[in-house]
Amino acid sequence: MKKVITYGTFDLFHEGHYNILKRAKALGDYLIVGVTSESYDIERGKLNVRDSLLKRIENVRRTGFADEIIIEEYQGQKLSDIIKYKVDLLVLGSDWRGKFDYLKNYCDVVYLERTKNISSTKLRGEGTTYTVGVVTDNDQDNGIVWETKYVSGLHVECVFSENAEAAESFCDKYELDSYYSVEADNGEWQQGFDCFLSQVDIVYIKTEQPKREKYIRRSLELGKYVISDAPMTNNKEKLKDLFALAAAHHVLLVEKINLVYLRAFNQLVWQTHSALVGDIVCVKCSISQDHFEGGRSFSETAVLPLCAIIKILGRNYQEVNSNVVKDRSGNCIYDMITMKYQDALATIEIGTTVDVEDEFVVIGTKGRVTIPGDWWNTGYFEAKIDDSKGLKRYCFNFEGNGLRYLLQELLIMISDERTECTRLFNEESETLADILEIINQRG
């Protein structure tokens, strides 16, 4: 039996994909098709993939040509697969001509001409482009304009601010098409905001926290997808109401915590849940508020470590306490937050005006995992296992400030018609709001 193997992303499945699978099948008796994983695509810098992995696999399966479908997850896997599956022939598209000739030592290699005038890249260019609008208090974009350039299908078009000067400055600075503000005669925000909403599909809200809820609510009422800086609100019941409103209008409400979209952090969560360091007994993290350009409120700083702890230890905490140190004027300069779980503890150090050493540590019964430095914006972590020598470092490709990964995920969720973000579930966001409300009431 002659075994043939071929690989591809198979995004936006089209005639060219069908043809290459058909021709590959005709070259042997048994066809294995490798479909690239989402993490591998991201690692290669391929952030414009629209379809989810499951959808791409299903499209390949439905052709009827594949006898077996596998996942391509890392660079160099082709050689391992050829040996593992005892492959006789590797089939690739002509755009890879010559690049895999070194594999001819292990099997035959054939490059097939691609179907002319059709490609996933071309379809993306011809496909739906979602217009993005920014709601802001100032002329800083938090990277949204730059990051959308790396995700096809998105275009930042306009800005809204209750401050007309900020709106105009933002528009000029980032060369947008238009800006909107409040009515000059009465200061009413909603009329100008509704005009702004009529021009966009996706709204990114980066105002001061007290203003976010009204903008989120109005955007959802008019059927817009919403990304909002975190926290969206410090009230759990209000947040539940906003999520219900999003579901009722068949749109998404996404809390912008870039950390949960980073491969390094997701791998850390998966590895610790898989007992990499045994049973988790403690999570410790520290963060300085003044590290963030433009400044942040206490809640905006605290939401990052709280999110990380919830992703690792879960939502079912038993007790939370805040231990605040204030200066002589009564201002908070340092806070130690402690969270008690049934079998674990978590501590968060927040330096508001004093400097603390940024670090994230997971302590288990068999070792520890550490992310030194700015752990909320990382591409690696280190593990020290008790019965091993030295540290093991897990590294992952990471570009920009992480927002492009959120944007890519958003387009996939829209394509799949999801009504809930799966990187940060609604109930996890609600737990964050609940904890922040408790801390702020006590502080």
C-alpha positions as CSV (number, residue, x, y, z in Angstrom):
1,M,0.0,0.0,0.0
2,K,1.4,3.4,-1.0
3,K,1.0,6.0,1.7
4,V,0.8,9.7,0.7
5,I,0.9,12.7,3.1
6,T,0.2,16.4,2.5
7,Y,-0.1,19.4,4.8
8,G,-2.0,22.7,4.8
9,T,-3.9,25.3,6.9
10,F,-7.0,24.8,4.7
11,D,-8.4,28.2,5.8
12,L,-11.6,29.4,4.0
13,F,-11.7,26.0,2.2
14,H,-11.8,26.6,-1.6
15,E,-11.5,24.9,-5.0
16,G,-7.7,24.9,-4.8
17,H,-7.7,22.9,-1.5
18,Y,-10.1,20.4,-3.0
19,N,-8.0,20.0,-6.1
20,I,-4.7,19.4,-4.3
21,L,-6.4,16.8,-2.0
22,K,-8.0,15.1,-5.0
23,R,-4.7,14.9,-6.9
24,A,-2.7,13.8,-3.8
25,K,-5.2,11.0,-3.2
26,A,-4.8,9.8,-6.8
27,L,-1.1,9.4,-6.3
28,G,-1.4,6.6,-3.8
29,D,-3.7,4.2,-1.9
30,Y,-3.9,5.9,1.5
31,L,-3.9,9.7,2.1
32,I,-2.9,11.4,5.4
33,V,-3.7,15.1,5.7
34,G,-1.9,17.3,8.2
35,V,-3.9,20.4,9.3
36,T,-1.9,23.1,11.1
37,S,-2.9,23.9,14.6
38,E,-3.9,27.4,15.7
39,S,-0.9,27.6,18.0
40,Y,1.5,26.6,15.2
41,D,0.0,29.2,12.9
42,I,0.4,31.9,15.5
43,E,4.0,30.7,16.1
44,R,4.7,31.1,12.4
45,G,3.2,34.6,12.5
46,K,0.2,33.5,10.5
47,L,-2.5,35.6,12.3
48,N,-5.0,36.0,9.5
49,V,-6.4,32.5,9.7
50,R,-10.2,32.9,9.9
51,D,-11.6,29.4,10.4
52,S,-11.1,27.4,13.7
53,L,-9.1,24.2,13.7
54,L,-12.2,22.1,14.1
55,K,-13.9,23.8,11.1
56,R,-10.8,23.3,8.9
57,I,-10.6,19.6,9.9
58,E,-14.2,19.1,9.1
59,N,-13.9,20.8,5.7
60,V,-11.0,18.4,4.8
61,R,-13.0,15.4,6.1
62,R,-16.0,16.3,4.1
63,T,-14.1,16.0,0.8
64,G,-13.9,12.2,1.4
65,F,-10.2,12.1,0.1
66,A,-8.5,11.9,3.5
67,D,-8.1,8.4,5.0
68,E,-6.5,9.9,8.1
69,I,-6.3,13.5,9.4
70,I,-3.6,14.6,11.8
71,I,-2.6,17.9,13.5
72,E,0.6,19.7,12.5
73,E,1.8,21.4,15.7
74,Y,5.5,22.3,15.3
75,Q,8.4,23.0,13.0
76,G,10.0,19.9,11.8
77,Q,7.0,17.6,12.4
78,K,6.9,16.5,8.7
79,L,10.1,14.4,9.1
80,S,8.7,12.8,12.3
81,D,5.4,12.0,10.6
82,I,7.1,10.5,7.5
83,I,9.0,8.1,9.7
84,K,6.1,7.4,12.1
85,Y,3.5,6.7,9.4
86,K,5.9,5.0,7.0
87,V,5.1,7.5,4.3
88,D,6.1,6.8,0.7
89,L,5.2,10.2,-0.9
90,L,5.0,13.8,0.4
91,V,2.8,16.1,-1.6
92,L,3.1,19.9,-1.3
93,G,1.9,23.0,-3.3
94,S,4.2,24.5,-5.9
95,D,4.8,27.6,-3.8
96,W,7.0,25.4,-1.5
97,R,9.0,24.1,-4.4
98,G,12.5,23.1,-3.3
99,K,12.1,23.9,0.3
100,F,11.5,20.3,1.4
101,D,13.8,18.5,-1.0
102,Y,15.9,17.4,2.0
103,L,13.1,15.0,2.9
104,K,13.8,13.1,-0.3
105,N,16.2,11.0,1.8
106,Y,13.2,9.6,3.5
107,C,10.4,9.5,0.9
108,D,9.5,10.8,-2.6
109,V,8.6,14.5,-2.7
110,V,6.2,16.0,-5.3
111,Y,5.2,19.7,-5.7
112,L,1.8,20.1,-7.4
113,E,0.9,23.3,-9.3
114,R,-1.8,25.3,-7.4
115,T,-5.1,26.2,-8.9
116,K,-4.8,29.6,-10.6
117,N,-6.6,32.7,-9.4
118,I,-7.7,31.2,-6.1
119,S,-6.1,31.3,-2.6
120,S,-7.1,31.8,1.0
121,T,-5.1,35.1,1.0
122,K,-7.1,36.3,-1.9
123,L,-10.4,35.3,-0.3
124,R,-9.5,37.0,2.9
125,G,-8.8,40.2,0.9
126,E,-12.2,39.9,-0.9
127,G,-14.0,38.8,2.2
128,T,-15.8,40.7,4.9
129,T,-13.8,43.6,6.5
130,Y,-15.1,44.7,9.9
131,T,-14.8,48.4,10.7
132,V,-13.5,49.2,14.2
133,G,-14.3,52.4,16.2
134,V,-12.4,53.5,19.3
135,V,-14.1,55.2,22.3
136,T,-11.5,57.1,24.3
137,D,-10.8,60.0,26.7
138,N,-7.4,60.9,25.1
139,D,-5.4,60.5,22.0
140,Q,-3.7,57.2,23.0
141,D,-4.8,54.1,21.1
142,N,-3.3,51.3,23.4
143,G,-2.0,49.8,20.2
144,I,-5.3,49.0,18.5
145,V,-4.5,50.9,15.3
146,W,-1.1,49.2,14.8
147,E,-2.2,45.7,15.9
148,T,-5.1,45.6,13.5
149,K,-2.6,45.8,10.7
150,Y,-1.5,42.2,11.5
151,V,-5.0,40.8,11.4
152,S,-6.7,40.8,8.0
153,G,-10.3,41.7,7.9
154,L,-10.1,44.6,10.4
155,H,-9.8,48.4,9.8
156,V,-9.9,51.1,12.4
157,E,-12.1,53.8,10.8
158,C,-13.2,56.4,13.4
159,V,-13.1,57.6,17.0
160,F,-15.5,58.9,19.6
161,S,-14.8,61.0,22.6
162,E,-16.8,63.3,24.9
163,N,-13.8,65.5,24.6
164,A,-13.9,67.0,21.1
165,E,-10.2,68.0,21.2
166,A,-9.2,64.5,22.1
167,A,-11.3,63.0,19.3
168,E,-9.8,65.4,16.7
169,S,-6.3,64.8,18.0
170,F,-6.8,61.0,17.9
171,C,-8.2,61.1,14.4
172,D,-5.3,63.2,13.1
173,K,-2.6,61.2,14.9
174,Y,-3.7,57.9,13.5
175,E,-5.0,59.2,10.2
176,L,-8.6,57.9,10.6
177,D,-11.5,58.7,8.4
178,S,-13.6,60.6,10.9
179,Y,-14.3,61.5,14.6
180,Y,-17.4,62.1,16.6
181,S,-18.1,63.9,19.9
182,V,-20.9,65.3,22.1
183,E,-23.3,67.9,20.9
184,A,-21.7,71.2,21.5
185,D,-25.0,72.9,22.5
186,N,-26.2,70.5,25.2
187,G,-23.3,68.2,26.0
188,E,-25.5,65.1,25.3
189,W,-23.3,62.1,24.5
190,Q,-25.7,59.6,23.1
191,Q,-26.7,61.4,19.8
192,G,-23.0,61.8,18.8
193,F,-22.3,58.3,20.0
194,D,-25.1,56.8,17.9
195,C,-23.8,58.5,14.8
196,F,-20.4,57.0,15.6
197,L,-21.9,53.5,16.1
198,S,-23.7,53.7,12.7
199,Q,-20.2,53.7,11.1
200,V,-18.7,50.7,12.8
201,D,-19.1,46.9,13.4
202,I,-16.7,46.5,16.4
203,V,-16.3,49.0,19.2
204,Y,-13.2,49.2,21.4
205,I,-13.9,51.1,24.6
206,K,-10.8,52.5,26.4
207,T,-12.3,55.2,28.5
208,E,-12.0,55.7,32.3
209,Q,-13.8,52.8,34.0
210,P,-16.9,54.7,35.3
211,K,-17.9,55.5,31.7
212,R,-17.4,52.1,30.2
213,E,-20.8,50.5,31.2
214,K,-22.9,53.1,29.4
215,Y,-20.9,52.8,26.2
216,I,-20.9,49.0,26.4
217,R,-24.7,48.9,27.0
218,R,-25.5,51.3,24.1
219,S,-23.2,49.5,21.7
220,L,-24.7,46.1,22.5
221,E,-28.3,47.6,22.1
222,L,-27.4,48.6,18.6
223,G,-25.9,45.2,17.8
224,K,-22.2,46.0,17.8
225,Y,-19.4,43.6,18.9
226,V,-17.6,45.1,21.9
227,I,-14.1,45.0,23.2
228,S,-13.6,46.8,26.5
229,D,-10.7,47.5,28.7
230,A,-10.8,45.7,32.0
231,P,-12.5,45.7,34.3
232,M,-15.7,46.6,32.5
233,T,-17.5,47.1,35.8
234,N,-16.9,46.3,39.4
235,N,-20.4,45.0,39.9
236,K,-21.1,41.4,39.2
237,E,-24.9,41.8,38.6
238,K,-24.4,44.7,36.1
239,L,-21.8,42.6,34.2
240,K,-24.2,39.6,34.0
241,D,-26.8,41.9,32.6
242,L,-24.3,43.2,30.0
243,F,-23.4,39.6,28.9
244,A,-27.1,38.7,28.7
245,L,-27.7,41.8,26.5
246,A,-24.9,40.7,24.2
247,A,-26.3,37.2,23.9
248,A,-29.8,38.6,23.2
249,H,-28.4,40.7,20.3
250,H,-26.2,37.8,19.1
251,V,-23.0,39.7,19.5
252,L,-19.8,39.3,21.6
253,L,-18.7,41.3,24.6
254,V,-15.0,40.7,25.2
255,E,-13.0,41.9,28.2
256,K,-9.6,43.0,27.0
257,I,-7.1,41.1,29.2
258,N,-4.4,40.3,26.6
259,L,-2.7,37.8,29.0
260,V,-5.3,35.1,28.4
261,Y,-4.6,35.2,24.6
262,L,-0.8,34.6,25.0
263,R,0.4,31.1,24.2
264,A,3.0,31.2,27.1
265,F,0.3,31.8,29.7
266,N,-2.2,29.3,28.3
267,Q,0.6,26.7,28.2
268,L,1.4,27.6,31.8
269,V,-2.2,27.1,32.9
270,W,-2.4,23.8,31.0
271,Q,0.9,22.5,32.4
272,T,0.0,23.4,36.0
273,H,-3.4,21.8,35.6
274,S,-1.6,18.7,34.3
275,A,0.4,18.5,37.5
276,L,3.7,19.7,36.1
277,V,4.7,20.8,39.6
278,G,2.3,18.4,41.5
279,D,-0.6,19.8,43.4
280,I,-0.7,23.6,43.5
281,V,-0.4,25.0,47.0
282,C,0.2,28.7,46.3
283,V,0.2,31.3,43.5
284,K,2.1,34.5,44.2
285,C,2.2,37.5,41.9
286,S,3.4,41.1,42.2
287,I,2.9,44.1,40.0
288,S,3.7,47.8,40.1
289,Q,0.9,50.1,39.0
290,D,3.3,52.8,37.7
291,H,4.8,50.4,35.1
292,F,1.9,51.1,32.8
293,E,2.2,54.1,30.4
294,G,-0.5,56.7,31.0
295,G,-1.2,55.3,34.5
296,R,-3.9,52.9,35.7
297,S,-6.5,52.9,38.4
298,F,-6.1,50.3,41.2
299,S,-8.9,48.1,39.7
300,E,-7.3,48.2,36.3
301,T,-4.0,47.0,37.8
302,A,-5.5,44.4,40.2
303,V,-7.6,42.8,37.5
304,L,-4.5,41.3,35.8
305,P,-3.2,39.2,38.7
306,L,-6.7,38.3,39.8
307,C,-7.4,37.0,36.3
308,A,-4.2,34.9,36.3
309,I,-5.1,33.4,39.7
310,I,-8.7,32.5,38.6
311,K,-7.4,30.8,35.5
312,I,-5.0,28.7,37.6
313,L,-6.9,28.1,40.8
314,G,-10.5,28.5,39.6
315,R,-13.5,30.6,40.6
316,N,-14.4,28.8,43.8
317,Y,-12.3,30.8,46.3
318,Q,-13.5,30.8,49.9
319,E,-12.2,34.1,51.2
320,V,-10.5,37.3,50.0
321,N,-8.8,39.9,52.0
322,S,-7.1,43.2,51.2
323,N,-4.4,44.6,53.4
324,V,-3.8,48.3,52.5
325,V,-0.9,50.5,53.5
326,K,-1.6,54.2,53.1
327,D,0.5,57.3,53.2
328,R,0.0,60.2,55.7
329,S,-2.5,61.7,53.3
330,G,-4.6,58.6,53.4
331,N,-3.7,57.4,49.8
332,C,-3.1,53.8,49.1
333,I,0.6,53.1,48.4
334,Y,0.7,49.3,48.7
335,D,-1.8,46.5,48.9
336,M,-1.4,42.8,49.8
337,I,-4.4,40.8,48.6
338,T,-4.8,37.3,49.9
339,M,-7.2,34.6,48.5
340,K,-8.0,31.4,50.3
341,Y,-9.0,28.3,48.4
342,Q,-9.8,24.8,49.8
343,D,-6.3,23.5,49.2
344,A,-4.3,26.5,48.1
345,L,-3.5,30.1,48.8
346,A,-2.9,33.1,46.5
347,T,-1.2,36.4,47.3
348,I,-1.1,39.5,45.2
349,E,1.3,42.4,45.9
350,I,0.4,45.7,44.3
351,G,2.6,48.7,44.5
352,T,0.6,51.8,43.7
353,T,3.3,54.4,44.3
354,V,6.0,52.1,45.7
355,D,8.0,49.8,43.6
356,V,7.6,46.0,43.9
357,E,9.5,43.3,42.0
358,D,7.3,42.0,39.3
359,E,7.0,38.3,39.3
360,F,4.6,35.4,38.9
361,V,5.1,32.1,40.8
362,V,3.1,28.9,41.0
363,I,4.3,26.7,43.9
364,G,3.4,23.0,43.8
365,T,4.2,19.9,45.8
366,K,6.8,18.9,43.3
367,G,8.3,22.2,42.2
368,R,7.6,25.7,41.0
369,V,6.8,27.7,37.8
370,T,8.1,31.2,37.5
371,I,7.7,34.1,35.2
372,P,10.1,36.9,36.1
373,G,9.6,40.5,35.1
374,D,6.5,41.7,33.3
375,W,4.7,38.4,33.5
376,W,1.4,39.8,32.1
377,N,3.2,40.4,28.8
378,T,5.4,37.4,28.4
379,G,6.5,34.8,25.8
380,Y,8.0,32.2,28.2
381,F,8.0,30.7,31.7
382,E,10.5,28.6,33.7
383,A,9.8,25.4,35.6
384,K,11.9,23.9,38.4
385,I,10.9,20.3,39.2
386,D,12.2,18.8,42.4
387,D,13.7,15.7,40.8
388,S,15.3,17.4,37.8
389,K,18.5,19.4,37.4
390,G,18.3,23.1,36.7
391,L,15.4,25.0,35.1
392,K,13.4,24.1,32.1
393,R,12.3,27.1,30.0
394,Y,9.2,27.0,27.8
395,C,9.4,29.6,25.1
396,F,6.7,30.7,22.6
397,N,6.6,33.2,19.8
398,F,5.1,36.5,20.9
399,E,4.7,39.8,18.9
400,G,3.4,43.2,19.7
401,N,1.5,43.9,23.0
402,G,-0.7,40.8,22.7
403,L,-3.8,42.6,21.3
404,R,-3.4,41.1,17.8
405,Y,-4.0,37.6,19.3
406,L,-7.2,38.8,20.9
407,L,-8.3,40.4,17.6
408,Q,-7.6,37.2,15.7
409,E,-9.6,35.2,18.2
410,L,-12.5,37.7,17.9
411,L,-12.7,37.2,14.2
412,I,-12.8,33.4,14.7
413,M,-15.5,33.7,17.3
414,I,-17.6,35.9,14.9
415,S,-17.1,33.5,12.1
416,D,-18.2,30.6,14.3
417,E,-21.2,32.7,15.6
418,R,-20.2,32.3,19.2
419,T,-21.8,34.4,21.9
420,E,-19.2,33.9,24.6
421,C,-15.5,34.2,24.7
422,T,-13.8,30.9,25.4
423,R,-10.4,32.4,26.5
424,L,-12.1,34.3,29.4
425,F,-15.5,32.9,30.1
426,N,-18.3,35.1,31.2
427,E,-18.4,33.5,34.7
428,E,-14.7,34.2,35.1
429,S,-15.2,37.9,34.3
430,E,-18.2,38.0,36.7
431,T,-16.0,36.5,39.4
432,L,-13.4,39.2,38.7
433,A,-16.0,41.9,39.1
434,D,-17.2,40.3,42.3
435,I,-13.8,40.2,43.9
436,L,-13.0,43.8,42.9
437,E,-16.2,45.0,44.4
438,I,-15.3,43.3,47.7
439,I,-11.8,44.7,47.7
440,N,-13.0,48.3,46.8
441,Q,-15.7,48.2,49.5
442,R,-13.1,47.2,52.2
443,G,-10.4,49.6,50.9
